[in-house]
Amino acid sequence: VYTDDAATKLTDRIHPQCFNCSCQDTSTWRRSSLSPGKILCNKCGLYERTHCRSRPLRFSSAKA
C-alpha cells in the first residue's frame, strides 16, 4: 500500500509515494508547501521549492 499523505504513519505495509509524480523510490522525502500534508520525492520537492510550482510531469520518468 502506498500513500502520499505526510500524516500517515509509515509501516512495513504502508510506503511513501510522491504526490506529484507517483514515484515510490527516492533518496529523500520532502513535504509539499503548495499542498500541505502531502509528500514529494526529492526531485519534485526541490523543483517546487525553487520554482514555487509543481514539477511538470514531462520531466518525470515515473509516469509515461
Secondary structure, DSSP 4 states (H G I P E B T S, - for coil): -EE-BTTSPP-SS-EE--TTT-----S--EE-SSSTTBEE-HHHHHHHHHHSSPPPGGG-SS--
